[in-house]
């Protein structure tokens, strides 16, 4: 049985957590994968794992906040893959170390750093992927490619009790808006753009929360379908669907993958 991404070139930004889960899933679906991330060791380890399992995976190390580095990395991906049919733009990070928090406490430098950590990689990767897709021939069905950005549940369903990181929520909200506006513009060109909005996921970025008993208990209440932190594979599964032909009529959507976060109260009481 052929995988849903058989013969497709899949570009992934990031090499751990959700990005790594996505790369593994796309390779398992028959896609040729190329990962780009800041840490060469993470990239090499992930590519080696995928290759050892019988998949195809190339990589390049690049600071995705840097325009020149991102342009070069995507050019390398195009060279290795032949074409870019799918983008999974995951790369990003918490801005807490830079000062992100309740807005009245956030320094301008912290705001700018959080936007650079998350907004620049999403913008640059999507821009370069769109350029590649527009330049390559459409498939027989008229499709040129698809992209999935990674937003956050916090952009639509804030949690002031535990996660008052206002710069991070704002930049993820900007990614949601970028998803919708680019989806509208590029649909006539045969390019789809969607996003996933994860809840709390067991990734390196969430290590601080995972080490906090109160946050762990909160996640168990707020994400009842997961019983706590989500497995990154749950997000990758949705991304694989959105990048495949199974979602050929879906664009401009922000799909919450949150274990129930957006529809669940955080109180400890039981439903009757």
C-alpha positions as CSV (number, residue, x, y, z in Angstrom):
1,X,0.0,0.0,0.0
2,X,1.4,3.4,-1.0
3,X,1.8,6.0,1.6
4,X,-0.2,9.3,1.3
5,X,3.0,11.3,0.7
6,X,4.6,8.8,-1.7
7,X,6.9,10.6,-4.1
8,X,6.5,14.0,-2.4
9,X,9.3,16.3,-1.2
10,X,8.7,17.3,2.4
11,X,10.5,20.2,4.0
12,X,10.4,20.3,7.8
13,X,11.8,23.1,10.0
14,X,13.0,21.9,13.4
15,X,14.5,18.6,14.3
16,X,13.1,17.7,17.7
17,X,9.6,17.3,19.3
18,X,6.8,18.0,16.9
19,X,9.1,18.5,14.0
20,X,10.9,15.2,14.5
21,X,7.5,13.4,14.8
22,X,6.4,15.0,11.6
23,X,9.6,14.0,9.8
24,X,9.2,10.4,10.9
25,X,5.6,10.3,9.9
26,X,6.1,11.8,6.5
27,X,8.9,9.4,5.8
28,X,6.7,6.5,6.9
29,X,4.1,7.8,4.4
30,X,6.6,7.5,1.6
31,X,7.7,11.1,1.5
32,X,11.3,12.2,0.9
33,X,12.1,14.4,3.9
34,X,14.5,17.3,4.3
35,X,14.9,18.8,7.8
36,X,16.4,22.2,8.6
37,X,17.2,23.3,12.2
38,X,19.8,25.3,14.2
39,X,21.5,22.3,15.8
40,X,23.5,20.2,13.3
41,X,23.6,17.3,15.8
42,X,19.8,17.1,16.1
43,X,19.4,17.2,12.3
44,X,22.0,14.5,11.7
45,X,20.6,12.3,14.4
46,X,17.0,12.5,13.1
47,X,18.1,12.0,9.5
48,X,20.2,9.0,10.5
49,X,17.2,7.5,12.4
50,X,14.9,7.9,9.5
51,X,17.4,6.6,7.0
52,X,18.1,3.6,9.2
53,X,14.4,2.8,9.3
54,X,14.3,2.7,5.5
55,X,13.2,6.3,4.8
56,X,14.8,9.1,2.9
57,X,16.0,12.2,4.8
58,X,18.5,14.9,4.1
59,X,19.3,17.9,6.3
60,X,20.9,21.3,6.7
61,X,21.8,23.3,9.8
62,X,20.6,26.9,9.6
63,X,19.5,29.7,11.9
64,X,15.9,30.2,10.5
65,X,15.8,33.7,11.9
66,X,18.4,34.6,9.3
67,X,17.2,35.4,5.8
68,X,20.3,34.4,3.9
69,X,20.7,31.2,5.9
70,X,17.1,30.2,5.3
71,X,17.2,31.0,1.6
72,X,20.3,28.8,1.3
73,X,18.8,25.9,3.3
74,X,15.6,25.8,1.3
75,X,17.6,26.0,-2.0
76,X,19.6,23.0,-0.7
77,X,16.3,21.2,0.1
78,X,15.1,21.9,-3.5
79,X,18.3,20.5,-4.9
80,X,18.1,17.3,-2.8
81,X,14.3,16.7,-3.1
82,X,13.8,17.8,-6.6
83,X,10.7,19.7,-5.6
84,X,9.0,20.9,-2.5
85,X,5.5,19.5,-2.3
86,X,5.0,19.9,1.5
87,X,6.2,22.3,4.2
88,X,5.8,21.6,7.9
89,X,7.0,24.8,9.6
90,X,7.6,24.0,13.2
91,X,10.7,25.8,14.3
92,X,10.2,28.1,17.2
93,X,10.9,28.5,20.9
94,X,9.7,30.0,24.2
95,X,10.5,33.6,24.8
96,X,10.5,33.3,28.6
97,X,14.3,33.6,28.9
98,X,14.1,36.8,26.9
99,X,11.4,38.2,29.3
100,X,8.1,37.0,27.9
101,X,5.3,37.0,30.4
102,X,2.4,39.2,31.4
103,X,2.4,42.1,29.0
104,X,3.1,44.8,31.7
105,X,6.3,43.0,32.5
106,X,7.6,42.3,29.0
107,X,10.6,44.4,27.8
108,X,10.7,45.5,24.2
109,X,13.7,43.3,23.7
110,X,11.8,40.3,25.0
111,X,8.8,41.1,22.7
112,X,11.2,41.4,19.7
113,X,13.1,38.2,20.6
114,X,10.0,36.1,20.9
115,X,8.7,37.3,17.6
116,X,12.1,36.6,16.0
117,X,12.3,33.1,17.5
118,X,8.8,32.2,16.2
119,X,7.6,34.6,13.5
120,X,10.8,34.9,11.4
121,X,11.2,31.1,10.9
122,X,7.6,30.7,9.9
123,X,7.6,33.7,7.5
124,X,10.9,32.9,5.9
125,X,10.2,29.1,5.5
126,X,6.8,29.7,4.1
127,X,8.0,32.4,1.7
128,X,10.8,30.2,0.4
129,X,8.5,27.2,0.1
130,X,5.9,29.2,-1.8
131,X,8.6,30.5,-4.2
132,X,9.6,26.9,-4.8
133,X,6.0,25.7,-5.3
134,X,5.2,28.5,-7.7
135,X,8.3,27.8,-9.8
136,X,7.7,24.1,-10.1
137,X,5.2,22.4,-12.5
138,X,1.8,21.6,-11.1
139,X,0.8,18.0,-10.7
140,X,-1.8,16.4,-13.0
141,X,-4.6,17.5,-10.6
142,X,-3.3,21.1,-10.7
143,X,-1.8,21.1,-7.2
144,X,1.6,22.6,-6.6
145,X,2.0,22.0,-2.9
146,X,0.7,22.4,0.6
147,X,2.0,24.0,3.8
148,X,1.2,23.5,7.5
149,X,2.3,26.1,10.1
150,X,2.4,25.4,13.8
151,X,0.5,27.9,15.9
152,X,-0.7,27.4,19.4
153,X,-3.9,26.9,21.4
154,X,-2.8,29.9,23.5
155,X,-3.6,32.2,20.6
156,X,-7.3,31.4,20.8
157,X,-7.7,29.9,24.3
158,X,-5.4,31.7,26.7
159,X,-4.6,30.3,30.1
160,X,-3.8,33.2,32.5
161,X,-3.4,30.8,35.5
162,X,-0.5,28.9,34.1
163,X,0.7,30.3,30.8
164,X,0.7,34.1,30.7
165,X,3.2,34.4,27.9
166,X,1.7,37.3,25.9
167,X,4.3,37.8,23.2
168,X,4.3,34.0,22.4
169,X,0.5,34.0,22.1
170,X,0.6,37.1,20.0
171,X,3.1,35.8,17.5
172,X,1.2,32.5,17.2
173,X,-1.9,34.5,16.6
174,X,0.0,36.2,13.8
175,X,0.8,32.8,12.3
176,X,-2.9,31.9,12.3
177,X,-3.6,35.1,10.4
178,X,-0.7,34.4,8.0
179,X,-2.2,31.0,7.4
180,X,-5.6,32.4,6.4
181,X,-4.4,35.3,4.2
182,X,-1.8,33.2,2.3
183,X,-4.3,30.4,1.8
184,X,-6.7,32.9,0.2
185,X,-4.1,34.3,-2.1
186,X,-2.4,31.1,-3.2
187,X,-5.5,28.8,-3.6
188,X,-5.8,29.8,-7.3
189,X,-2.2,28.7,-7.8
190,X,-2.9,25.2,-6.5
191,X,-1.3,25.8,-3.1
192,X,-2.9,25.0,0.2
193,X,-1.9,26.6,3.5
194,X,-3.3,25.4,6.9
195,X,-2.1,25.4,10.5
196,X,-2.3,23.2,13.5
197,X,-2.7,24.7,17.0
198,X,-1.3,22.3,19.5
199,X,-2.1,22.3,23.2
200,X,0.6,21.2,25.7
201,X,2.9,18.7,24.0
202,X,5.7,16.6,25.5
203,X,8.6,18.4,23.7
204,X,11.9,19.9,24.8
205,X,10.3,23.4,24.8
206,X,7.7,22.1,27.3
207,X,10.3,20.7,29.7
208,X,9.9,23.5,32.2
209,X,6.1,22.9,32.4
210,X,6.6,19.1,32.5
211,X,8.8,19.5,35.5
212,X,6.2,21.5,37.4
213,X,3.7,19.3,39.3
214,X,1.0,22.0,39.2
215,X,1.4,22.3,35.4
216,X,1.3,18.5,35.0
217,X,-2.0,18.4,37.0
218,X,-3.4,21.3,35.0
219,X,-2.6,19.5,31.7
220,X,-4.4,16.4,33.0
221,X,-7.5,18.4,33.7
222,X,-7.3,20.7,30.6
223,X,-6.5,18.0,28.1
224,X,-8.7,15.1,29.1
225,X,-8.4,13.3,25.8
226,X,-4.6,13.0,26.4
227,X,-4.8,12.6,30.2
228,X,-1.9,15.1,30.3
229,X,0.7,16.3,27.8
230,X,0.0,15.3,24.2
231,X,2.4,13.0,22.3
232,X,4.0,14.9,19.4
233,X,2.9,12.1,17.1
234,X,-0.7,13.3,17.6
235,X,0.2,16.6,16.0
236,X,2.2,15.0,13.3
237,X,-0.8,12.7,12.4
238,X,-2.9,15.8,11.7
239,X,-0.1,17.5,9.7
240,X,0.3,14.4,7.5
241,X,-3.4,14.5,6.7
242,X,-3.4,18.2,5.9
243,X,-0.3,17.8,3.6
244,X,-1.8,14.8,1.8
245,X,-4.4,14.6,-1.0
246,X,-6.9,13.5,1.7
247,X,-7.1,17.2,2.5
248,X,-7.1,18.4,-1.1
249,X,-10.2,20.6,-0.5
250,X,-9.0,22.0,2.8
251,X,-7.2,25.3,3.1
252,X,-7.1,28.3,5.4
253,X,-7.9,26.3,8.4
254,X,-6.4,26.4,11.9
255,X,-6.9,22.9,13.4
256,X,-6.7,22.6,17.1
257,X,-4.9,19.5,18.3
258,X,-5.3,20.1,21.9
259,X,-6.7,17.1,23.7
260,X,-9.8,19.0,24.5
261,X,-8.1,22.2,25.9
262,X,-10.3,24.6,24.0
263,X,-13.6,23.1,25.2
264,X,-12.6,22.0,28.7
265,X,-12.6,23.9,32.0
266,X,-9.5,23.7,34.1
267,X,-11.4,23.1,37.4
268,X,-11.0,19.9,39.3
269,X,-14.7,19.1,39.4
270,X,-16.2,16.0,37.7
271,X,-18.8,16.3,34.9
272,X,-22.1,14.9,35.7
